[in-house]
């Protein structure tokens, strides 16, 4: 059974590889802005779970012909802080503004997950959910923040920070699952896999040799 990651995130791929899987990466082409606009007033958990499901479903339909027996994993992350729900910053100016508001504060990194199981090329079983991890941010100096912005890393990730990259220097601590902050919660994925009748240990040897 082939595992498909419906995300181009190198961080998510690295987490799954370190956990014994070697998924095929297929990027979805969903219109996230349109989907978000259709859910005004939704919570962070509802939004990211909806987006994760849309990405996984789109990719499942793309690959069903080549991989009729497959597991598709979709994810989407957002940061909930100061009553606002934010994704990737549009530019360096927005990332700078975000960091000035986040510095010294605590936010919640919320990641939606969807696991779809294909059988005979059709979506047979679906399990969805979201995970939340509290993140306590440090207070980078102005020079440190400008250097971080100049790397471009904050523009590529939800909340304008990473835990496993350069942004880790400016995270004081977390409460909850660290893999969720990186973009994919292994404990939640294990539960969702169980929901579609699969254990991750069944995938280890196949994907390591596949």
N, C-alpha and C positions, 0 to 999 in steps of 0.2 A: 504494500500500500504506500503510494508516494505521498510525501508531505509537501505541501505547497505553502509558502509564506506570501501572503497578499500584501506585501510591503517592501519598499526599496530601502528601508532603514538598515544601514550596516550594523547598528547597535543591536537591533532585534535579531538579526541573523547571527551575530557573534554570540548572543546569549543562547540561542538554540543549538548552535554548533558546540559550544562548551558543555551543553547538557546532553550531548550524544546524538543529536540529529544533524542531518545535512539536507535541509529543505531546498527545493527548487524555488527561486524567487521570481514572482510574477507581479509586476506593479499594476495596481488597479488604476482606472481612469475616471473615477467617479467625480462628479462636480460637488465638492464638499460645501462650497458656499451656498449652492442652491438647496442642498439637503438641510443645512443648518437654518437657512431662512424659513424653511417649512416647519420648523419646530420652535417657535418663539415661546419663551418662558420655561423651556425644558431644563432639567437639572444637568449638571456636568456629566453625571453618570449616564443619564438617558442619552445625551448627545453623543458621547464617545462610543457607547454601545451600538447606537444606531449607525454611526459611521463605520465602525468595525464590521458590522453585519453587511452593510452595503458593499464595502470593499471585498469581503470574502465571497459574497454572492456573485459579484461581477466577475471576479477571477475564476470562480468555480465554473461559470458558464463558458469562459474562454478556454479553459483547459480540459473540459469534460471529454472532448473527442480524443485527445491524446492520452489522457489519464482518467479512464472511466472509474477506476477504484482509487480514490485519493482522499486525503484529509487536507482541507484548506483552512489556514489560520489567518484571520484578519485582526488588526489592532488599530487603535487610534488613541492618542494621548492629548490631554489638555491640562493646564494648570488653573486651579481655582484659588484665587487669592484676593483678599480685600473685597469680597463680594462679586468679583469679576471672573469670567471664564475666558482664558486666553490660550491660543494655539501658538503657531510659529509667528514671530514678528515679521512685518512686511519689509522692514529695512533696518539699518543700523540705528537710526534715530529712534525708532519705536523700541528696539531692543535696549537702547540706553535708558529710555524713559521707564521701561519695565524694571530694569535693574535698580534704578534709583528708588522705585516704589517697593521692590522686593527686599532690598538690603536690610538685614537685621530682623526681618519678618519671617513668619511661617506660612507656607501655603500647602495645598494638597495637590499632588500629581495624580490625576485620575486617568486610567487607561481602560478603554473598552476592548473586549475580546469577543471574537466569534469563531467557533470551530464548526465547520461543515464537513459532513462525511458523504462522499459520493459513492453510489453503487450503480453499476451498469450505466454510468454517464449521467445519472440523475442525482440531485440533492436528496439524500435519503434521511439524514438526521442532522439536527442543528442544536447547538448549545451556546448560549451567550451569557455574558456577565461583565462586571467591571471591578477593578481593584483600586483602592485609594491608599496612598502613602503620604504621610506628612513630611514636609521638607523644611528644615530650618536653614535659612540663608545667612551667609556671612556678610560682611560689609567691606567689599573691595575698595581700595583707594581709587581716586579718580584715574591715576595713571594705570593701575591694574585693570580697571574697567575698560579703558580705552584700548589697552593692549589686547584684552579678551575680545572686544568687539572687532578689532582689526583682523583677528584670525578668521572671522566669518562663521565660526562654529555656532554662536547663538542664533544665527538666522536660519539654521537648518533644523532646529528642534523646538518642540513645544515648551513654552515657558522661558525660552531664551537661555537655557542652561542644560548642562549634562552632569551626570554623576560619575560616569565612567571615562570622561574626557577632560579637557582643560577646565571645564566648569567645576569639576570636583574640588578644585582649590578653594572655591567660594561657597561650599556647602558645609555647614557646621554639623549637621546631623540629620538623621531621618528616623521616623517611627513607622515601622511596617516593612513590607517586602521591598528589598532593594532592587530586585530585577524589574519590578513594576515601574520604578523611576527610570530605568534604562529603556523601558518601552514595551516589555512583555513579561507578565507575571507568571513565572513557572508554576507556583502553587495553584493559581487559578486555571492555567492551561491544563494542568493535570486533572483537575476536577471536571473541566469541560470535556476533555478527552473521555473521561469515564462516562460522561453524559451521552456520548455517541458510541459507547461500547469499546473503547480502546484504552490501553494503559501505555504510558510512555516507554516502559521497558520493552514492549513489543516492537518498538520502532528503532531501538538503539542499533542492534546488529545489522538490520536491513539498511538503514540510512548510512551507517559508517562504511559499509562496503558498496553501497549503491552509487 
